[in-house]
Amino acid sequence: MDKFRLMVITPESPEENEVEKILSLLGCGVSRVHFRHPGMSEKETMALLEQIPQEFRHAITLHDYFNLAERYGCGIQINSRNNSIPNG
């Protein structure tokens, strides 16, 4: 059973107290949280990431704004909106 990993995908729209919920999930054993907010601006995404302590950012996967992944130490998810690996 130790080979299984639990991942969470956020709803399309940001939730109230989202950062607290994400941190709680990570503290309970969730290994990865996918930020899937297609309507969120880059500035809003940055503001959300700024609220995540650095030691948890490696567990975040971005579905948009791949340029923020390196800056914040996050992963990326290729999808229909962003379907190529960024240059890096």
DOVORO-331436 format. One record per atom (N, C-alpha, C): x, z, y; atom name; residue in one letter; residue number from 1. Coordinates in steps of 0.001 Angstrom, whole numbers. Example, Ala and Ser with C-alpha at 12.3 -4.5 7.8 and 13.67 -1.06 7.14 Angstrom:
BEGIN
        px        pz        py   name   resn   resi
     13190      7800     -5690      N      a      1
     12300      7800     -4500     CA      a      1
     13200      7800     -3300      C      a      1
     12850      7080     -2250      N      s      2
     13670      7140     -1060     CA      s      2
     12900      7870        30      C      s      2
//
This chain:
BEGIN
        px        pz        py   name   resn   resi
       818         0     -1191      N      m      1
         0         0         0     CA      m      1
       864         0      1259      C      m      1
      2119       382      1169      N      d      2
      2976       455      2346     CA      d      2
      3319      -922      2911      C      d      2
      2964     -2002      2222      N      k      3
      3230     -3346      2727     CA      k      3
      2113     -3840      3649      C      k      3
       987     -3158      3646      N      f      4
      -113     -3540      4517     CA      f      4
       121     -3000      5916      C      f      4
      -262     -3810      6899      N      r      5
      -150     -3384      8295     CA      r      5
     -1494     -3615      8965      C      r      5
     -1905     -2687      9768      N      l      6
     -3168     -2773     10469     CA      l      6
     -2933     -3318     11877      C      l      6
     -3653     -4401     12214      N      m      7
     -3563     -5001     13540     CA      m      7
     -4939     -4979     14181      C      m      7
     -4969     -4924     15497      N      v      8
     -6211     -4892     16266     CA      v      8
     -6174     -6041     17263      C      v      8
     -7313     -6689     17451      N      i      9
     -7458     -7732     18463     CA      i      9
     -8447     -7230     19498      C      i      9
     -8056     -7263     20756      N      t     10
     -8947     -6783     21807     CA      t     10
    -10145     -7717     21952      C      t     10
    -11234     -7219     22523      N      p     11
    -12345     -8116     22854     CA      p     11
    -11905     -9107     23930      C      p     11
    -12669    -10157     24137      N      e     12
    -12293    -11153     25144     CA      e     12
    -12265    -10583     26555      C      e     12
    -13146     -9670     26842      N      s     13
    -13186     -9048     28171     CA      s     13
    -12555     -7663     28105      C      s     13
    -11813     -7298     29147      N      p     14
    -11206     -5962     29170     CA      p     14
    -12265     -4870     29026      C      p     14
    -11887     -3797     28392      N      e     15
    -12766     -2653     28147     CA      e     15
    -12434     -1519     29118      C      e     15
    -13403      -680     29353      N      e     16
    -13160       529     30135     CA      e     16
    -12196      1419     29355      C      e     16
    -11242      2000     30037      N      n     17
    -10232      2879     29409     CA      n     17
     -9453      2162     28310      C      n     17
     -9203       885     28506      N      e     18
     -8551        80     27470     CA      e     18
     -7159       590     27102      C      e     18
     -6366       951     28088      N      v     19
     -5009      1418     27802     CA      v     19
     -5052      2685     26943      C      v     19
     -5918      3604     27274      N      e     20
     -6039      4833     26491     CA      e     20
     -6453      4525     25055      C      e     20
     -7366      3582     24895      N      k     21
     -7809      3188     23551     CA      k     21
     -6668      2555     22761      C      k     21
     -5905      1691     23427      N      i     22
     -4773      1035     22769     CA      i     22
     -3733      2062     22342      C      i     22
     -3398      2977     23231      N      l     23
     -2401      3994     22899     CA      l     23
     -2887      4896     21770      C      l     23
     -4155      5198     21755      N      s     24
     -4725      6004     20676     CA      s     24
     -4622      5275     19348      C      s     24
     -4950      3991     19337      N      l     25
     -4853      3196     18108     CA      l     25
     -3408      3131     17606      C      l     25
     -2479      2892     18517      N      l     26
     -1066      2828     18119     CA      l     26
      -598      4171     17577      C      l     26
     -1089      5250     18157      N      g     27
      -734      6585     17692     CA      g     27
     -1328      6933     16339      C      g     27
     -2373      6215     15961      N      c     28
     -3043      6465     14669     CA      c     28
     -2571      5527     13571      C      c     28
     -1540      4741     13832      N      g     29
      -978      3917     12775     CA      g     29
     -1212      2421     12891      C      g     29
     -1922      1963     13904      N      v     30
     -2058       524     14117     CA      v     30
      -675       -14     14467      C      v     30
      -262     -1101     13813      N      s     31
      1095     -1594     14035     CA      s     31
      1183     -2657     15124      C      s     31
        55     -3291     15457      N      r     32
        87     -4374     16428     CA      r     32
     -1263     -4472     17131      C      r     32
     -1221     -4693     18454      N      v     33
     -2432     -4918     19239     CA      v     33
     -2287     -6265     19938      C      v     33
     -3236     -7142     19681      N      h     34
     -3258     -8466     20296     CA      h     34
     -4109     -8416     21555      C      h     34
     -3486     -8729     22711      N      f     35
     -4224     -8842     23967     CA      f     35
     -4857    -10224     23981      C      f     35
     -6154    -10279     23812      N      r     36
     -6864    -11558     23801     CA      r     36
     -7902    -11514     24918      C      r     36
     -7420    -11767     26127      N      h     37
     -8275    -11752     27313     CA      h     37
     -8132    -13097     28032      C      h     37
     -8812    -14138     27542      N      p     38
     -8606    -15475     28122     CA      p     38
     -8968    -15587     29595      C      p     38
     -9839    -14737     30108      N      g     39
    -10222    -14813     31509     CA      g     39
     -9381    -13959     32438      C      g     39
     -8439    -13235     31894      N      m     40
     -7625    -12325     32699     CA      m     40
     -6492    -13093     33375      C      m     40
     -6255    -12794     34633      N      s     41
     -5170    -13451     35366     CA      s     41
     -3816    -12889     34926      C      s     41
     -2764    -13591     35309      N      e     42
     -1417    -13110     34999     CA      e     42
     -1173    -11761     35677      C      e     42
     -1618    -11637     36916      N      k     43
     -1433    -10383     37657     CA      k     43
     -2174     -9233     36958      C      k     43
     -3379     -9476     36488      N      e     44
     -4148     -8454     35772     CA      e     44
     -3478     -8089     34447      C      e     44
     -2930     -9091     33773      N      t     45
     -2221     -8843     32514     CA      t     45
      -990     -7981     32760      C      t     45
      -258     -8296     33818      N      m     46
       917     -7491     34175     CA      m     46
       515     -6056     34475      C      m     46
      -569     -5877     35203      N      a     47
     -1023     -4525     35548     CA      a     47
     -1365     -3733     34290      C      a     47
     -1968     -4391     33323      N      l     48
     -2294     -3728     32060     CA      l     48
     -1016     -3363     31299      C      l     48
       -78     -4305     31231      N      l     49
      1186     -4043     30530     CA      l     49
      1986     -2928     31195      C      l     49
      1933     -2848     32501      N      e     50
      2653     -1800     33223     CA      e     50
      2171      -408     32826      C      e     50
       931      -316     32378      N      q     51
       363       978     31990     CA      q     51
       733      1377     30561      C      q     51
      1262       429     29787      N      i     52
      1678       717     28412     CA      i     52
      3116      1230     28459      C      i     52
      3377      2422     27961      N      p     53
      4763      2918     27955     CA      p     53
      5694      1949     27220      C      p     53
      6904      1846     27702      N      q     54
      7874       886     27175     CA      q     54
      8047      1004     25654      C      q     54
      8000      2209     25130      N      e     55
      8240      2380     23687     CA      e     55
      7127      1792     22818      C      e     55
      5999      1421     23417      N      f     56
      4899       820     22661     CA      f     56
      4743      -674     22910      C      f     56
      5437     -1209     23873      N      r     57
      5248     -2623     24237     CA      r     57
      5640     -3593     23133      C      r     57
      6566     -3203     22283      N      h     58
      6959     -4084     21173     CA      h     58
      5785     -4340     20217      C      h     58
      4776     -3488     20257      N      a     59
      3615     -3603     19370     CA      a     59
      2487     -4426     19998      C      a     59
      2728     -4986     21181      N      i     60
      1725     -5781     21879     CA      i     60
      2022     -7264     21666      C      i     60
       988     -8041     21382      N      t     61
      1097     -9487     21265     CA      t     61
       245    -10119     22358      C      t     61
       850    -11016     23125      N      l     62
       135    -11701     24199     CA      l     62
      -404    -13037     23709      C      l     62
     -1629    -13355     24082      N      h     63
     -2233    -14645     23761     CA      h     63
     -2142    -15602     24943      C      h     63
     -1758    -15101     26097      N      d     64
     -1600    -15886     27321     CA      d     64
      -396    -15347     28083      C      d     64
        91    -16147     29016      N      y     65
      1199    -15746     29903     CA      y     65
      2435    -15344     29095      C      y     65
      2881    -16295     28290      N      f     66
      4032    -16045     27428     CA      f     66
      5277    -15662     28222      C      f     66
      5346    -16062     29471      N      n     67
      6501    -15696     30293     CA      n     67
      6629    -14180     30447      C      n     67
      5534    -13457     30255      N      l     68
      5581    -11996     30369     CA      l     68
      6136    -11330     29106      C      l     68
      6138    -12060     27996      N      a     69
      6565    -11475     26725     CA      a     69
      8006    -10976     26778      C      a     69
      8898    -11787     27291      N      e     70
     10302    -11370     27362     CA      e     70
     10470    -10215     28347      C      e     70
      9798    -10299     29464      N      r     71
      9911     -9263     30496     CA      r     71
      9462     -7900     29984      C      r     71
      8392     -7882     29174      N      y     72
      7829     -6620     28711     CA      y     72
      8134     -6311     27248      C      y     72
      8868     -7184     26577      N      g     73
      9242     -6926     25189     CA      g     73
      8096     -7085     24209      C      g     73
      7180     -7984     24523      N      c     74
      5999     -8210     23675     CA      c     74
      6202     -9436     22786      C      c     74
      5314     -9585     21817      N      g     75
      5266    -10789     21000     CA      g     75
      4284    -11777     21608      C      g     75
      4224    -12976     21018      N      i     76
      3272    -13986     21473     CA      i     76
      2457    -14510     20296      C      i     76
      1283    -15025     20603      N      q     77
       406    -15642     19611     CA      q     77
        89    -17048     20095      C      q     77
       544    -18048     19348      N      i     78
       221    -19432     19656     CA      i     78
     -1269    -19626     19382      C      i     78
     -1975    -20291     20296      N      n     79
     -3412    -20483     20137     CA      n     79
     -3826    -21810     20758      C      n     79
     -5115    -22109     20757      N      s     80
     -5582    -23398     21269     CA      s     80
     -5346    -23555     22772      C      s     80
     -5289    -22472     23515      N      r     81
     -5014    -22553     24952     CA      r     81
     -3525    -22710     25228      C      r     81
     -2724    -22114     24377      N      n     82
     -1266    -22103     24519     CA      n     82
      -692    -22448     23151      C      n     82
      -508    -23751     22921      N      n     83
      -182    -24175     21564     CA      n     83
      1252    -24666     21372      C      n     83
      2144    -24193     22197      N      s     84
      3555    -24524     21975     CA      s     84
      4420    -23313     22270      C      s     84
      5526    -23255     21587      N      i     85
      6458    -22147     21791     CA      i     85
      7164    -22365     23130      C      i     85
      7172    -21336     23974      N      p     86
      7817    -21488     25282     CA      p     86
      9317    -21670     25150      C      p     86
      9896    -22343     26110      N      n     87
     11358    -22497     26140     CA      n     87
     11970    -21153     26435      C      n     87
     13041    -20869     25799      N      g     88
     13616    -19583     26073     CA      g     88
     14952    -19488     25526      C      g     88
//
